Amino acid sequence: MSFESLCLKDEDSTSRSLGVEAEDDTDQESDEKAEGNGETSVPKQYRQACKLVGVVPVSYFIRNHALPTMTLSHHGLGPLGCKALAFALVSDMHINTLELADNQIQAEGAKYLLEMLRANFTIHHLDLSNNGLKSAGARYVAQMLLDNVSLKILKLSGNEFTDDDAKYFGDALSVTNNEGVEVLDLSWNHIRMKGAVAFCAGLRVNTGLKHLDLSWNGFGNEGALALGEALKFNTTLVHLNLNNNRLTNEGVGMLSRGLEHNDTLQILQLAYNSVTVEGALALLTVVKKASQTALEEIDICNVLVNENFMHLLALTCQEHPSLEVQYGGVGGFIAKKPPKRVDPMKVIQDYLDERKLRLWDFFRKIDKDGTMRVPVSDFRRAVQQSSIPLERHHIEELIDRLDRDRTGMVDYRGLADTRKQMMKAQRRQQRKVESRQKKERQKSDRILKTFQSAVEAVTPHDSMVISPGGAKEDSSGPQHFSATPLSSWHHILMSNSRYSVANLSSEHVHLPMLRGTSPYRPKSSPTMRSYSQPNLLDHPARALPGKSISGQGVRSDPGMSNSKPAATHLTRSRPALSAKLPEVKTKSRKVKKKKPRKGAKNPKKVVKL
């Protein structure tokens, strides 16, 4: 298929739709001059593609098409300009870096690039930052990660990806045989807690990614917890950027749990988060204890540290000489919590509990007359002379509570009631603390459970696809089928496709095959075809002409009819509601009328007049 086949049938109509050639700008005129001088096929095809889609060619691309780096950022290409560029790059063998930042190519442009990358294996660096891809474009980009094995660097900053879109990237990263992309930039998007958990589930099993930029996303402490769980198992990530992700000291502690078991991460950026010297101390303590850590750089450049941090840093550097920590300076302090209000009655009760005394025993020593009432001066003197750790103002506070009416006397009943109120308040405060801790544990458990569910979803160990061509039929017994993972099945099907976007949009985009070039396409063979098991309960098997369907839902040739089908255990479905049920005859019981007894008087009938 050539470019001539894509042109309109009537060249006059094409020129009328695109306007008179004299009205084109200087870029197109310079392109025509270059064509007269014998330009190569790529610029020529680019010009023809621009005419087809109705856009003005970019002269920079035509002049520099032979350079390895093509910088087309801020050129306003749009979806159609990206389509024309994709046509020209199908057969290009020079460009390995393509920068298309800030061109608003949107999801449609990403679809054209996906088709181009299925035929082009020379582009290793692709920058699609600030192009408004959004949710629809996230699907195409994730498909790039699945299909293309030559792409090494992919930048997707500022494309308004959300939590739902992060699942596509997580699923793409979870494919273990995709070891192409090594650098992934997802900064300046809208990935929060839910999306962070889904993304980290794919990162947990990824074996190719080395540099990951997640800055300015808002992972929060929940995302830090999921990321810490992923770092426990990831063995390839070297650089992690978490700048400005709404992490607190608690989130840094959750992230540190993964650093204890990770031995590959070298650079960790945590700047511009709500982290204080307390979080920095907790992080550095974990690094000091982790003997297998490979950290060489920690960036907390906005955190003011204190002398304790500097002392700990010196000790840590002795065990890890290559470690370098960037901090904001010395002058930080640990925020002291306001001291708890001292309850004088609780102090007295704790004093009595230590000595195994009762409150009555304490009061009886003061009440020598046995009237259960003592003067305030005697009560004050007794407390001061005892070894109860109470300050003078605490004693006066307790006296004010015991002698509210200013009678100058302290009653034992008032003292006992005060102790009762103190114990109630203490139990109420304890319940609040336990409730708050329980909610925090439940929240962490819920996040971990969601993370584990996402991990199981992206790594289906039991999900297998039966491949009928994997083994030949043995005359001695039934045919044996070989099983391949779902990810391999996906790539087998994609290899048989004809450069079309499948399962992503109803519209298929086909890029042209240039003259003299044939894009790489594996040959179709029976051994590469695989079929998934149909749901025998939901959809009845449909026989095809000349072929039969075995008991396991695999198509077999007529020559295989002699082989015994595998036994299947099918459950009988319940009858439909509309089916007629057999009529059941019900026997009606006859009610016998009681005969009146002999000699009994008949009831009198009342007749109304």
Secondary structure, DSSP 8 states (H G I E B T S, - for coil): --HHHHS-S-HHHHHHHH--GGGS-HHHHHHHHHHHT---HHHHHHHHHHHHHT----HHHHHTTTSSEEE-TTS--HHHHHHHHHHHHSS--S--EEE--SS--HHHHHHHHHHHHTT-----EEE-TTS--HHHHHHHHHHHHHH-SS--EEE-TTS---HHHHHHHHHHHT-TT-----EEE--SS---HHHHHHHHHHHHH-SS--EEE--SS--HHHHHHHHHHHHTT--S--EEE--SS--BHHHHHHHHHHHTT-SS--EEE-TTSB--HHHHHHHHHHHHH-TT----EEEEEEEEE-HHHHHHHHHHHHH-TT-EEEEEEE-------------HHHHHHHHHHHTT--HHHHHHHH-SSSSSEEEHHHHHHHHHHS-----HHHHHHHHHHH-TT--SEEEHHHHHHHHHHHHHHHHHHHHHHHHHHHHHHHHHHHHHHHHHHHHHHHS-SS-EEEETTSS---TTSS---EEEEHHHHHHHHHHTS-S---SS-SS-------TT---------GGG-------TTTS-----TT-EE-TTS-EE-GGGTTS-------------TTS------------------TT----------
